[in-house]
């Protein structure tokens, strides 16, 4: 805490004059902030200075239509757990398709489910106007 060099009055900040004894510059000269280099105090890696890049709706939309069943748009938007579940489900359904290929009707049903999920996710991203990414930012 700063104090007046003449009377010892505690000062909340550097003042041009002491409120008690009216000493000029009681805590020493006021700092000149003009031209000060702030690179010492700014840490771009620190959590409070983390930059958030806003996600683009078109990219999420294209990912949903091209590879939506794999969870790619969820990974893009930052929803890693949901993306992992979609990826796991896609792997299981593709494995079922390979196993059931001799029974072609079932494999076509599974492929149809994958395509419908992909198209449905793409339409949801396209039509939802207040869709947000994992950091809470609206999509551009």
CNS distance restraints for C-alpha pairs under 8 A (distance, minus, plus):
assign (resid   1 and name CA) (resid  10 and name CA) 7.01 0.50 0.50
assign (resid   1 and name CA) (resid  11 and name CA) 7.07 0.50 0.50
assign (resid   1 and name CA) (resid  12 and name CA) 7.08 0.50 0.50
assign (resid   2 and name CA) (resid  10 and name CA) 5.90 0.50 0.50
assign (resid   2 and name CA) (resid  11 and name CA) 5.20 0.50 0.50
assign (resid   2 and name CA) (resid  12 and name CA) 6.72 0.50 0.50
assign (resid   2 and name CA) (resid  13 and name CA) 6.72 0.50 0.50
assign (resid   2 and name CA) (resid  14 and name CA) 7.28 0.50 0.50
assign (resid   2 and name CA) (resid  27 and name CA) 6.34 0.50 0.50
assign (resid   3 and name CA) (resid   8 and name CA) 5.23 0.50 0.50
assign (resid   3 and name CA) (resid   9 and name CA) 5.32 0.50 0.50
assign (resid   3 and name CA) (resid  10 and name CA) 4.32 0.50 0.50
assign (resid   3 and name CA) (resid  11 and name CA) 5.30 0.50 0.50
assign (resid   3 and name CA) (resid  26 and name CA) 7.32 0.50 0.50
assign (resid   3 and name CA) (resid  27 and name CA) 6.14 0.50 0.50
assign (resid   4 and name CA) (resid   8 and name CA) 4.61 0.50 0.50
assign (resid   4 and name CA) (resid   9 and name CA) 5.17 0.50 0.50
assign (resid   4 and name CA) (resid  10 and name CA) 6.50 0.50 0.50
assign (resid   4 and name CA) (resid  11 and name CA) 6.90 0.50 0.50
assign (resid   4 and name CA) (resid  18 and name CA) 6.65 0.50 0.50
assign (resid   4 and name CA) (resid  23 and name CA) 7.92 0.50 0.50
assign (resid   4 and name CA) (resid  26 and name CA) 4.54 0.50 0.50
assign (resid   4 and name CA) (resid  27 and name CA) 5.43 0.50 0.50
assign (resid   5 and name CA) (resid  26 and name CA) 5.49 0.50 0.50
assign (resid   5 and name CA) (resid  27 and name CA) 6.16 0.50 0.50
assign (resid   5 and name CA) (resid  28 and name CA) 7.98 0.50 0.50
assign (resid   6 and name CA) (resid  21 and name CA) 7.71 0.50 0.50
assign (resid   6 and name CA) (resid  23 and name CA) 7.03 0.50 0.50
assign (resid   6 and name CA) (resid  26 and name CA) 6.99 0.50 0.50
assign (resid   7 and name CA) (resid  20 and name CA) 7.87 0.50 0.50
assign (resid   7 and name CA) (resid  21 and name CA) 6.70 0.50 0.50
assign (resid   9 and name CA) (resid  18 and name CA) 7.87 0.50 0.50
assign (resid   9 and name CA) (resid  20 and name CA) 7.28 0.50 0.50
assign (resid  11 and name CA) (resid  15 and name CA) 7.58 0.50 0.50
assign (resid  11 and name CA) (resid  18 and name CA) 8.00 0.50 0.50
assign (resid  14 and name CA) (resid  25 and name CA) 7.74 0.50 0.50
assign (resid  14 and name CA) (resid  26 and name CA) 7.77 0.50 0.50
assign (resid  14 and name CA) (resid  27 and name CA) 6.01 0.50 0.50
assign (resid  14 and name CA) (resid  28 and name CA) 7.82 0.50 0.50
assign (resid  14 and name CA) (resid  30 and name CA) 6.35 0.50 0.50
assign (resid  15 and name CA) (resid  25 and name CA) 6.46 0.50 0.50
assign (resid  15 and name CA) (resid  26 and name CA) 7.09 0.50 0.50
assign (resid  15 and name CA) (resid  27 and name CA) 7.35 0.50 0.50
assign (resid  15 and name CA) (resid  30 and name CA) 7.41 0.50 0.50
assign (resid  16 and name CA) (resid  24 and name CA) 6.05 0.50 0.50
assign (resid  16 and name CA) (resid  25 and name CA) 4.84 0.50 0.50
assign (resid  16 and name CA) (resid  26 and name CA) 7.22 0.50 0.50
assign (resid  16 and name CA) (resid  30 and name CA) 7.17 0.50 0.50
assign (resid  17 and name CA) (resid  22 and name CA) 5.41 0.50 0.50
assign (resid  17 and name CA) (resid  23 and name CA) 5.54 0.50 0.50
assign (resid  17 and name CA) (resid  24 and name CA) 4.68 0.50 0.50
assign (resid  17 and name CA) (resid  25 and name CA) 5.39 0.50 0.50
assign (resid  17 and name CA) (resid  26 and name CA) 6.18 0.50 0.50
assign (resid  18 and name CA) (resid  22 and name CA) 4.55 0.50 0.50
assign (resid  18 and name CA) (resid  23 and name CA) 5.22 0.50 0.50
assign (resid  18 and name CA) (resid  24 and name CA) 6.74 0.50 0.50
assign (resid  18 and name CA) (resid  25 and name CA) 7.23 0.50 0.50
assign (resid  18 and name CA) (resid  26 and name CA) 5.67 0.50 0.50
assign (resid  25 and name CA) (resid  29 and name CA) 5.67 0.50 0.50
assign (resid  25 and name CA) (resid  30 and name CA) 7.11 0.50 0.50
assign (resid  32 and name CA) (resid  36 and name CA) 7.97 0.50 0.50
assign (resid  38 and name CA) (resid  42 and name CA) 6.35 0.50 0.50
assign (resid  39 and name CA) (resid  43 and name CA) 7.72 0.50 0.50
assign (resid  43 and name CA) (resid  49 and name CA) 7.23 0.50 0.50
assign (resid  44 and name CA) (resid  49 and name CA) 5.71 0.50 0.50
assign (resid  44 and name CA) (resid  50 and name CA) 6.93 0.50 0.50
assign (resid  45 and name CA) (resid  49 and name CA) 6.83 0.50 0.50
assign (resid  45 and name CA) (resid  50 and name CA) 6.77 0.50 0.50
assign (resid  46 and name CA) (resid  50 and name CA) 6.58 0.50 0.50
assign (resid  52 and name CA) (resid 135 and name CA) 7.89 0.50 0.50
assign (resid  54 and name CA) (resid 137 and name CA) 6.59 0.50 0.50
assign (resid  54 and name CA) (resid 138 and name CA) 7.41 0.50 0.50
assign (resid  54 and name CA) (resid 139 and name CA) 6.42 0.50 0.50
assign (resid  54 and name CA) (resid 140 and name CA) 6.73 0.50 0.50
assign (resid  55 and name CA) (resid  59 and name CA) 7.94 0.50 0.50
assign (resid  55 and name CA) (resid  77 and name CA) 6.89 0.50 0.50
assign (resid  55 and name CA) (resid 133 and name CA) 7.15 0.50 0.50
assign (resid  55 and name CA) (resid 137 and name CA) 7.95 0.50 0.50
assign (resid  55 and name CA) (resid 138 and name CA) 7.75 0.50 0.50
assign (resid  55 and name CA) (resid 139 and name CA) 5.27 0.50 0.50
assign (resid  55 and name CA) (resid 140 and name CA) 6.27 0.50 0.50
assign (resid  56 and name CA) (resid  60 and name CA) 6.66 0.50 0.50
assign (resid  56 and name CA) (resid 139 and name CA) 5.45 0.50 0.50
assign (resid  56 and name CA) (resid 140 and name CA) 4.85 0.50 0.50
assign (resid  57 and name CA) (resid  61 and name CA) 6.02 0.50 0.50
assign (resid  57 and name CA) (resid 125 and name CA) 7.35 0.50 0.50
assign (resid  57 and name CA) (resid 126 and name CA) 7.36 0.50 0.50
assign (resid  57 and name CA) (resid 139 and name CA) 5.36 0.50 0.50
assign (resid  57 and name CA) (resid 140 and name CA) 5.68 0.50 0.50
assign (resid  58 and name CA) (resid  62 and name CA) 6.09 0.50 0.50
assign (resid  58 and name CA) (resid 126 and name CA) 7.99 0.50 0.50
assign (resid  59 and name CA) (resid  63 and name CA) 6.10 0.50 0.50
assign (resid  60 and name CA) (resid  64 and name CA) 6.08 0.50 0.50
assign (resid  60 and name CA) (resid  73 and name CA) 5.12 0.50 0.50
assign (resid  60 and name CA) (resid  76 and name CA) 6.90 0.50 0.50
assign (resid  60 and name CA) (resid  77 and name CA) 7.43 0.50 0.50
assign (resid  60 and name CA) (resid 122 and name CA) 7.95 0.50 0.50
assign (resid  60 and name CA) (resid 125 and name CA) 7.11 0.50 0.50
assign (resid  61 and name CA) (resid  65 and name CA) 6.38 0.50 0.50
assign (resid  61 and name CA) (resid  73 and name CA) 7.53 0.50 0.50
assign (resid  61 and name CA) (resid 122 and name CA) 5.31 0.50 0.50
assign (resid  61 and name CA) (resid 123 and name CA) 7.77 0.50 0.50
assign (resid  61 and name CA) (resid 125 and name CA) 5.89 0.50 0.50
assign (resid  61 and name CA) (resid 126 and name CA) 6.08 0.50 0.50
assign (resid  62 and name CA) (resid  66 and name CA) 5.95 0.50 0.50
assign (resid  62 and name CA) (resid 122 and name CA) 7.41 0.50 0.50
assign (resid  63 and name CA) (resid  67 and name CA) 5.47 0.50 0.50
assign (resid  63 and name CA) (resid  68 and name CA) 5.98 0.50 0.50
assign (resid  63 and name CA) (resid  72 and name CA) 6.07 0.50 0.50
assign (resid  63 and name CA) (resid  73 and name CA) 5.36 0.50 0.50
assign (resid  63 and name CA) (resid 122 and name CA) 7.92 0.50 0.50
assign (resid  64 and name CA) (resid  68 and name CA) 3.80 0.50 0.50
assign (resid  64 and name CA) (resid  69 and name CA) 7.54 0.50 0.50
assign (resid  64 and name CA) (resid  71 and name CA) 7.88 0.50 0.50
assign (resid  64 and name CA) (resid  72 and name CA) 6.94 0.50 0.50
assign (resid  64 and name CA) (resid  73 and name CA) 5.58 0.50 0.50
assign (resid  64 and name CA) (resid 118 and name CA) 5.96 0.50 0.50
assign (resid  64 and name CA) (resid 119 and name CA) 7.17 0.50 0.50
assign (resid  64 and name CA) (resid 121 and name CA) 5.97 0.50 0.50
assign (resid  64 and name CA) (resid 122 and name CA) 4.65 0.50 0.50
assign (resid  64 and name CA) (resid 125 and name CA) 7.87 0.50 0.50
assign (resid  65 and name CA) (resid 118 and name CA) 5.78 0.50 0.50
assign (resid  65 and name CA) (resid 119 and name CA) 5.79 0.50 0.50
assign (resid  65 and name CA) (resid 121 and name CA) 7.65 0.50 0.50
assign (resid  65 and name CA) (resid 122 and name CA) 5.31 0.50 0.50
assign (resid  66 and name CA) (resid 118 and name CA) 7.75 0.50 0.50
assign (resid  67 and name CA) (resid  71 and name CA) 7.27 0.50 0.50
assign (resid  67 and name CA) (resid  72 and name CA) 6.19 0.50 0.50
assign (resid  67 and name CA) (resid  73 and name CA) 7.98 0.50 0.50
assign (resid  67 and name CA) (resid 118 and name CA) 7.07 0.50 0.50
assign (resid  68 and name CA) (resid  72 and name CA) 5.90 0.50 0.50
assign (resid  68 and name CA) (resid  73 and name CA) 6.45 0.50 0.50
assign (resid  68 and name CA) (resid 117 and name CA) 7.37 0.50 0.50
assign (resid  68 and name CA) (resid 118 and name CA) 4.50 0.50 0.50
assign (resid  68 and name CA) (resid 119 and name CA) 7.57 0.50 0.50
assign (resid  68 and name CA) (resid 121 and name CA) 6.71 0.50 0.50
assign (resid  68 and name CA) (resid 122 and name CA) 7.22 0.50 0.50
assign (resid  69 and name CA) (resid  86 and name CA) 6.43 0.50 0.50
assign (resid  69 and name CA) (resid  87 and name CA) 7.09 0.50 0.50
assign (resid  69 and name CA) (resid  90 and name CA) 5.97 0.50 0.50
assign (resid  69 and name CA) (resid 114 and name CA) 5.93 0.50 0.50
assign (resid  69 and name CA) (resid 115 and name CA) 7.44 0.50 0.50
assign (resid  69 and name CA) (resid 117 and name CA) 6.35 0.50 0.50
assign (resid  69 and name CA) (resid 118 and name CA) 5.13 0.50 0.50
assign (resid  70 and name CA) (resid  83 and name CA) 7.46 0.50 0.50
assign (resid  70 and name CA) (resid  86 and name CA) 5.68 0.50 0.50
assign (resid  70 and name CA) (resid  87 and name CA) 4.49 0.50 0.50
assign (resid  70 and name CA) (resid  88 and name CA) 7.98 0.50 0.50
assign (resid  70 and name CA) (resid  90 and name CA) 5.73 0.50 0.50
assign (resid  71 and name CA) (resid  75 and name CA) 6.47 0.50 0.50
assign (resid  71 and name CA) (resid  82 and name CA) 7.41 0.50 0.50
assign (resid  71 and name CA) (resid  83 and name CA) 4.38 0.50 0.50
assign (resid  71 and name CA) (resid  84 and name CA) 6.84 0.50 0.50
assign (resid  71 and name CA) (resid  85 and name CA) 7.64 0.50 0.50
assign (resid  71 and name CA) (resid  86 and name CA) 4.81 0.50 0.50
assign (resid  71 and name CA) (resid  87 and name CA) 5.40 0.50 0.50
assign (resid  72 and name CA) (resid  76 and name CA) 6.21 0.50 0.50
assign (resid  72 and name CA) (resid  83 and name CA) 6.65 0.50 0.50
assign (resid  73 and name CA) (resid  77 and name CA) 6.15 0.50 0.50
assign (resid  73 and name CA) (resid  83 and name CA) 7.64 0.50 0.50
assign (resid  74 and name CA) (resid  78 and name CA) 6.15 0.50 0.50
assign (resid  74 and name CA) (resid  79 and name CA) 5.07 0.50 0.50
assign (resid  74 and name CA) (resid  80 and name CA) 6.59 0.50 0.50
assign (resid  74 and name CA) (resid  82 and name CA) 6.52 0.50 0.50
assign (resid  74 and name CA) (resid  83 and name CA) 4.89 0.50 0.50
assign (resid  75 and name CA) (resid  79 and name CA) 5.58 0.50 0.50
assign (resid  75 and name CA) (resid  80 and name CA) 5.34 0.50 0.50
assign (resid  75 and name CA) (resid  83 and name CA) 5.41 0.50 0.50
assign (resid  77 and name CA) (resid 132 and name CA) 7.96 0.50 0.50
assign (resid  77 and name CA) (resid 133 and name CA) 4.81 0.50 0.50
assign (resid  77 and name CA) (resid 134 and name CA) 6.08 0.50 0.50
assign (resid  78 and name CA) (resid 133 and name CA) 6.29 0.50 0.50
assign (resid  78 and name CA) (resid 134 and name CA) 4.97 0.50 0.50
assign (resid  78 and name CA) (resid 135 and name CA) 7.64 0.50 0.50
assign (resid  79 and name CA) (resid  83 and name CA) 6.13 0.50 0.50
assign (resid  79 and name CA) (resid 133 and name CA) 7.51 0.50 0.50
assign (resid  79 and name CA) (resid 134 and name CA) 5.72 0.50 0.50
assign (resid  80 and name CA) (resid  84 and name CA) 6.08 0.50 0.50
assign (resid  81 and name CA) (resid  85 and name CA) 6.35 0.50 0.50
assign (resid  82 and name CA) (resid  86 and name CA) 6.29 0.50 0.50
assign (resid  83 and name CA) (resid  87 and name CA) 6.11 0.50 0.50
assign (resid  84 and name CA) (resid  88 and name CA) 6.01 0.50 0.50
assign (resid  85 and name CA) (resid  89 and name CA) 6.09 0.50 0.50
assign (resid  86 and name CA) (resid  90 and name CA) 6.11 0.50 0.50
assign (resid  87 and name CA) (resid  91 and name CA) 6.22 0.50 0.50
assign (resid  88 and name CA) (resid  92 and name CA) 6.28 0.50 0.50
assign (resid  89 and name CA) (resid  93 and name CA) 6.12 0.50 0.50
assign (resid  90 and name CA) (resid  94 and name CA) 6.00 0.50 0.50
assign (resid  90 and name CA) (resid 114 and name CA) 7.51 0.50 0.50
assign (resid  91 and name CA) (resid  95 and name CA) 6.06 0.50 0.50
assign (resid  92 and name CA) (resid  96 and name CA) 6.17 0.50 0.50
assign (resid  93 and name CA) (resid  97 and name CA) 6.16 0.50 0.50
assign (resid  93 and name CA) (resid 110 and name CA) 6.54 0.50 0.50
assign (resid  93 and name CA) (resid 114 and name CA) 7.90 0.50 0.50
assign (resid  94 and name CA) (resid  98 and name CA) 6.30 0.50 0.50
assign (resid  94 and name CA) (resid 110 and name CA) 7.93 0.50 0.50
assign (resid  95 and name CA) (resid  99 and name CA) 6.19 0.50 0.50
assign (resid  96 and name CA) (resid 100 and name CA) 5.85 0.50 0.50
assign (resid  96 and name CA) (resid 107 and name CA) 7.49 0.50 0.50
assign (resid  96 and name CA) (resid 110 and name CA) 7.84 0.50 0.50
assign (resid  97 and name CA) (resid 101 and name CA) 5.74 0.50 0.50
assign (resid  97 and name CA) (resid 106 and name CA) 7.56 0.50 0.50
assign (resid  97 and name CA) (resid 107 and name CA) 4.75 0.50 0.50
assign (resid  97 and name CA) (resid 108 and name CA) 7.95 0.50 0.50
assign (resid  97 and name CA) (resid 110 and name CA) 6.46 0.50 0.50
assign (resid  97 and name CA) (resid 111 and name CA) 7.40 0.50 0.50
assign (resid  98 and name CA) (resid 107 and name CA) 7.68 0.50 0.50
assign (resid 100 and name CA) (resid 104 and name CA) 6.94 0.50 0.50
assign (resid 100 and name CA) (resid 106 and name CA) 6.55 0.50 0.50
assign (resid 100 and name CA) (resid 107 and name CA) 5.83 0.50 0.50
assign (resid 101 and name CA) (resid 106 and name CA) 7.69 0.50 0.50
assign (resid 101 and name CA) (resid 107 and name CA) 5.67 0.50 0.50
assign (resid 103 and name CA) (resid 107 and name CA) 6.78 0.50 0.50
assign (resid 104 and name CA) (resid 108 and name CA) 6.13 0.50 0.50
assign (resid 105 and name CA) (resid 109 and name CA) 6.35 0.50 0.50
assign (resid 106 and name CA) (resid 110 and name CA) 6.29 0.50 0.50
assign (resid 107 and name CA) (resid 111 and name CA) 6.19 0.50 0.50
assign (resid 108 and name CA) (resid 112 and name CA) 6.01 0.50 0.50
assign (resid 109 and name CA) (resid 113 and name CA) 6.23 0.50 0.50
assign (resid 110 and name CA) (resid 114 and name CA) 6.39 0.50 0.50
assign (resid 111 and name CA) (resid 115 and name CA) 6.28 0.50 0.50
assign (resid 112 and name CA) (resid 116 and name CA) 6.06 0.50 0.50
assign (resid 113 and name CA) (resid 117 and name CA) 6.08 0.50 0.50
assign (resid 114 and name CA) (resid 118 and name CA) 6.18 0.50 0.50
assign (resid 115 and name CA) (resid 119 and name CA) 6.16 0.50 0.50
assign (resid 116 and name CA) (resid 120 and name CA) 5.86 0.50 0.50
assign (resid 117 and name CA) (resid 121 and name CA) 6.05 0.50 0.50
assign (resid 118 and name CA) (resid 122 and name CA) 6.27 0.50 0.50
assign (resid 119 and name CA) (resid 123 and name CA) 6.17 0.50 0.50
assign (resid 120 and name CA) (resid 124 and name CA) 6.14 0.50 0.50
assign (resid 121 and name CA) (resid 125 and name CA) 6.25 0.50 0.50
assign (resid 122 and name CA) (resid 126 and name CA) 6.12 0.50 0.50
assign (resid 123 and name CA) (resid 127 and name CA) 5.93 0.50 0.50
assign (resid 124 and name CA) (resid 128 and name CA) 5.74 0.50 0.50
assign (resid 125 and name CA) (resid 131 and name CA) 7.10 0.50 0.50
assign (resid 130 and name CA) (resid 138 and name CA) 6.40 0.50 0.50
assign (resid 130 and name CA) (resid 139 and name CA) 7.74 0.50 0.50
assign (resid 131 and name CA) (resid 138 and name CA) 6.00 0.50 0.50
assign (resid 131 and name CA) (resid 139 and name CA) 6.39 0.50 0.50
assign (resid 132 and name CA) (resid 136 and name CA) 5.41 0.50 0.50
assign (resid 132 and name CA) (resid 137 and name CA) 5.25 0.50 0.50
assign (resid 132 and name CA) (resid 138 and name CA) 4.40 0.50 0.50
assign (resid 132 and name CA) (resid 139 and name CA) 5.87 0.50 0.50
assign (resid 133 and name CA) (resid 137 and name CA) 5.61 0.50 0.50
assign (resid 133 and name CA) (resid 138 and name CA) 6.54 0.50 0.50
assign (resid 133 and name CA) (resid 139 and name CA) 6.93 0.50 0.50
